[in-house]
Amino acid sequence: MEITKSFILDGLERLDLCDLHGRPYDCSFELLSAHPERKRLIIMGFNGSQADESLTNKQAIIEGFSIPNFSNIKAGMEGAWGIKHLANRLYNVSEELGFGWNETVYTNALLMCSRDAHSVKKAALSSPIGNLNNLIEKSMRFFEEVTLPLCKPELIIAYSNGMNSHSAARLMHDHFGKGCKPQYVNQSNYYSTFSFMAHFKFSDVPVIGIRHMSRFKPDLQLIRKAWELHQL
């Protein structure tokens, strides 16, 4: 686990993300340090919530290392985030897809917390990172250079998928979609679901974009249908 801690902290330091308020991962540190083949699913939100503003990214990793079996997802299901339905949905999506919540890496596209998605730009301007473009670029590099090597994902679910404004799915598509067009399986306002293939340095992984689970209940059949487009 010491090697994993150093690997993550080195990445945060290299990309100037250490001192931003946030929590890079909501899974346990025990899982982060496990063999990559155990981590077959990554679930990605857009940004950290105010529930995490008491810690910096660096402090969160050090704390996780000191309590390796602590899962912030489990804490959220017990009320640590206030409302419980987001944590419950994050748990259920993983379980119902057959991966297991305690073998899923939960992270965010942007490694900084803010009051909501609309206030990210303002929060970035007043943070050590300086501006939103810097935050986006360095967070995406952290995902490819640090998070992804810790895993061997078969699937990435981005549960913030608006393509006309910043969202987890749009950031992933813009940085790793390599020009491929999202394939929609549903375009309704509530259940909008699409997928595309993300091309990373050493692997290609399908990404499924769904609505934000804090406000929208995911449809597992649509997620499976979008995933099947990349299993043919």
C-alpha positions as CSV (number, residue, x, y, z in Angstrom):
1,M,0.0,0.0,0.0
2,E,2.9,2.3,0.6
3,I,3.9,2.1,-3.1
4,T,0.3,3.0,-4.1
5,K,0.2,5.9,-1.8
6,S,3.5,7.3,-3.2
7,F,2.4,6.7,-6.7
8,I,-0.8,8.7,-6.2
9,L,0.8,11.5,-4.2
10,D,3.6,11.8,-6.8
11,G,0.9,12.3,-9.4
12,L,-1.0,14.9,-7.4
13,E,2.2,16.8,-6.8
14,R,3.4,16.6,-10.4
15,L,0.1,17.9,-11.7
16,D,-0.3,20.7,-9.0
17,L,-3.5,19.0,-7.6
18,C,-2.3,18.3,-4.0
19,D,-3.6,21.5,-2.4
20,L,-7.1,21.6,-4.0
21,H,-10.0,20.7,-1.7
22,G,-11.4,17.4,-2.7
23,R,-11.3,13.6,-2.4
24,P,-9.8,11.8,-5.4
25,Y,-11.5,8.5,-4.7
26,D,-14.6,7.4,-2.8
27,C,-13.5,3.7,-2.7
28,S,-11.3,2.2,-0.1
29,F,-7.5,2.6,-0.2
30,E,-7.3,-1.2,0.2
31,L,-9.0,-1.5,-3.2
32,L,-6.8,1.2,-4.7
33,S,-3.7,-0.8,-3.7
34,A,-5.1,-4.2,-4.9
35,H,-4.1,-5.9,-8.1
36,P,-5.4,-3.9,-11.2
37,E,-7.5,-6.9,-12.4
38,R,-9.7,-6.6,-9.4
39,K,-10.8,-3.1,-10.5
40,R,-12.8,-3.7,-13.6
41,L,-15.3,-0.8,-13.3
42,I,-14.7,2.9,-12.9
43,I,-17.6,5.2,-12.0
44,M,-16.9,8.9,-12.5
45,G,-18.8,11.9,-11.4
46,F,-18.1,15.5,-12.5
47,N,-16.7,17.3,-9.4
48,G,-16.3,16.8,-5.7
49,S,-19.1,18.0,-3.4
50,Q,-18.9,20.3,-0.4
51,A,-18.9,17.2,1.8
52,D,-15.2,16.9,0.9
53,E,-14.1,20.5,1.3
54,S,-12.6,19.9,4.7
55,L,-9.7,17.9,3.1
56,T,-7.2,18.6,0.3
57,N,-6.6,15.8,-2.3
58,K,-3.3,15.1,-0.6
59,Q,-4.8,14.9,2.9
60,A,-7.6,12.6,1.6
61,I,-5.1,10.1,0.2
62,I,-3.0,10.2,3.5
63,E,-6.2,9.7,5.5
64,G,-7.3,6.8,3.2
65,F,-3.9,5.1,3.6
66,S,-4.3,5.4,7.4
67,I,-7.8,3.8,7.4
68,P,-7.4,1.4,4.4
69,N,-10.8,-0.3,4.7
70,F,-12.8,3.0,4.9
71,S,-15.1,3.4,1.9
72,N,-16.6,6.9,1.4
73,I,-19.4,5.3,-0.7
74,K,-20.4,3.2,2.3
75,A,-20.2,6.3,4.5
76,G,-22.5,8.1,2.0
77,M,-25.0,5.2,2.3
78,E,-25.0,5.8,6.0
79,G,-25.7,9.5,5.7
80,A,-22.3,11.1,5.5
81,W,-23.2,13.0,2.4
82,G,-26.6,14.2,3.7
83,I,-29.0,12.7,1.2
84,K,-28.4,8.9,0.7
85,H,-29.8,8.2,-2.7
86,L,-26.7,9.2,-4.7
87,A,-24.5,6.8,-2.7
88,N,-27.2,4.1,-2.9
89,R,-27.4,4.4,-6.7
90,L,-23.6,4.3,-7.1
91,Y,-23.6,1.1,-5.0
92,N,-26.6,-0.4,-6.9
93,V,-25.3,0.3,-10.4
94,S,-22.1,-1.5,-9.7
95,E,-23.8,-4.5,-8.1
96,E,-26.5,-4.9,-10.7
97,L,-23.9,-4.8,-13.5
98,G,-22.1,-7.7,-11.8
99,F,-18.9,-5.9,-10.7
100,G,-19.4,-5.4,-7.0
101,W,-19.3,-2.0,-5.2
102,N,-16.2,-2.9,-3.3
103,E,-14.3,-3.7,-6.5
104,T,-15.3,-0.5,-8.2
105,V,-13.2,2.7,-8.3
106,Y,-15.3,5.8,-7.7
107,T,-13.7,9.0,-8.8
108,N,-14.5,12.4,-10.3
109,A,-13.5,14.0,-13.6
110,L,-12.4,17.2,-11.8
111,L,-10.3,16.7,-8.7
112,M,-11.7,19.7,-6.8
113,C,-14.9,20.2,-4.8
114,S,-17.4,23.0,-5.3
115,R,-20.9,23.9,-4.3
116,D,-22.3,22.5,-7.6
117,A,-21.3,22.1,-11.2
118,H,-22.2,25.7,-12.1
119,S,-19.7,27.1,-9.5
120,V,-16.7,25.1,-10.6
121,K,-15.3,27.9,-12.8
122,K,-15.5,30.4,-9.9
123,A,-14.0,27.9,-7.5
124,A,-11.1,27.1,-9.8
125,L,-10.3,30.8,-10.2
126,S,-9.9,31.2,-6.5
127,S,-7.9,28.0,-6.0
128,P,-4.2,27.2,-6.4
129,I,-4.9,25.7,-9.8
130,G,-5.8,29.2,-11.1
131,N,-8.5,28.6,-13.7
132,L,-10.9,26.0,-15.0
133,N,-8.9,25.1,-18.1
134,N,-5.9,24.2,-16.0
135,L,-8.1,22.1,-13.7
136,I,-9.6,20.2,-16.6
137,E,-6.3,19.5,-18.3
138,K,-4.5,18.3,-15.2
139,S,-7.4,16.3,-13.9
140,M,-7.7,14.5,-17.2
141,R,-4.0,13.8,-17.1
142,F,-4.3,12.5,-13.6
143,F,-7.0,10.1,-14.7
144,E,-4.9,8.7,-17.6
145,E,-1.5,8.7,-15.8
146,V,-2.5,7.7,-12.2
147,T,-6.0,6.3,-11.9
148,L,-6.1,4.2,-15.0
149,P,-2.8,2.4,-14.4
150,L,-4.2,1.3,-11.0
151,C,-7.0,-0.4,-12.7
152,K,-7.9,-2.8,-15.6
153,P,-11.3,-1.4,-16.5
154,E,-13.8,-3.1,-18.8
155,L,-16.1,-0.1,-18.5
156,I,-16.2,3.5,-17.4
157,I,-19.5,5.1,-16.4
158,A,-19.6,8.9,-16.4
159,Y,-22.7,10.0,-14.6
160,S,-22.8,13.6,-15.8
161,N,-23.4,13.6,-19.5
162,G,-24.4,16.9,-20.9
163,M,-22.6,17.6,-24.2
164,N,-23.4,21.3,-24.5
165,S,-21.6,22.2,-21.2
166,H,-18.9,20.8,-19.1
167,S,-19.7,17.3,-17.7
168,A,-17.8,14.1,-16.9
169,A,-18.8,12.4,-20.2
170,R,-18.0,15.5,-22.3
171,L,-14.5,15.9,-20.7
172,M,-13.8,12.2,-21.3
173,H,-15.0,12.4,-24.9
174,D,-13.1,15.6,-25.7
175,H,-9.8,14.3,-24.3
176,F,-10.0,10.6,-25.1
177,G,-12.8,10.1,-27.7
178,K,-10.3,10.8,-30.6
179,G,-13.1,12.1,-32.8
180,C,-15.5,9.2,-32.4
181,K,-19.2,10.2,-32.2
182,P,-21.2,9.2,-29.2
183,Q,-23.8,6.5,-29.9
184,Y,-27.1,7.2,-28.2
185,V,-29.4,4.5,-27.0
186,N,-31.8,7.0,-25.5
187,Q,-32.1,10.8,-26.0
188,S,-34.9,11.7,-23.7
189,N,-34.3,14.4,-21.1
190,Y,-34.5,12.0,-18.2
191,Y,-32.8,8.9,-19.5
192,S,-30.3,10.3,-22.0
193,T,-27.7,7.5,-22.4
194,F,-24.8,7.1,-24.9
195,S,-21.5,5.4,-25.3
196,F,-18.2,5.9,-27.1
197,M,-14.8,4.3,-27.0
198,A,-12.1,6.1,-25.1
199,H,-8.5,5.7,-26.4
200,F,-5.9,5.9,-23.7
201,K,-2.1,5.4,-24.1
202,F,-2.2,1.7,-23.4
203,S,-5.8,0.6,-23.7
204,D,-9.2,1.4,-25.2
205,V,-12.2,1.4,-22.8
206,P,-15.9,2.0,-23.5
207,V,-17.4,5.0,-21.7
208,I,-21.1,5.2,-21.0
209,G,-22.6,8.6,-20.3
210,I,-25.7,8.8,-18.1
211,R,-27.5,11.6,-16.3
212,H,-26.2,12.7,-12.9
213,M,-27.4,10.1,-10.4
214,S,-28.0,12.7,-7.6
215,R,-31.1,13.8,-9.6
216,F,-31.8,11.0,-12.1
217,K,-32.4,7.3,-11.4
218,P,-30.3,5.3,-13.9
219,D,-31.8,2.7,-16.2
220,L,-29.7,-0.4,-16.0
221,Q,-31.2,-1.8,-19.3
222,L,-30.1,1.3,-21.2
223,I,-26.6,1.1,-19.6
224,R,-26.3,-2.6,-20.7
225,K,-27.6,-1.7,-24.2
226,A,-25.0,1.1,-24.6
227,W,-22.3,-1.3,-23.4
228,E,-23.3,-4.0,-25.8
229,L,-22.5,-1.6,-28.7
230,H,-18.9,-2.2,-27.9
231,Q,-19.0,-5.9,-27.3
232,L,-19.9,-7.0,-30.8
